[in-house]
């Protein structure tokens, strides 16, 4: 039988970590400092962040959408 269930993370693209950090920094999001803390203080920080990258990327996508067409909009190349 074919598995027809949808994946849990069904958004179209995942940003690279560098892009996510830039987006989080642009919006002064507290996750920026938290991610940096994990990368600096945890021996397996990069691994942890890589596992969480789809969720981080989704959050960044939501930030971009929420601020689109406002003075605080993130500059996205179109």
Long-range contacts (C-beta under 8 A, 24 or more apart in sequence): 9-54, 9-55, 9-58, 11-57, 11-58, 11-61, 13-57, 14-53, 14-54, 14-57, 15-53, 15-56, 15-57, 15-60, 15-61, 17-49, 17-50, 17-53, 17-56, 19-60, 20-53, 20-56, 20-57, 20-60, 23-60, 23-63, 23-64, 23-74, 24-60, 24-63, 26-74, 27-63, 27-67, 27-72, 27-74, 29-59, 29-63, 31-56, 31-59
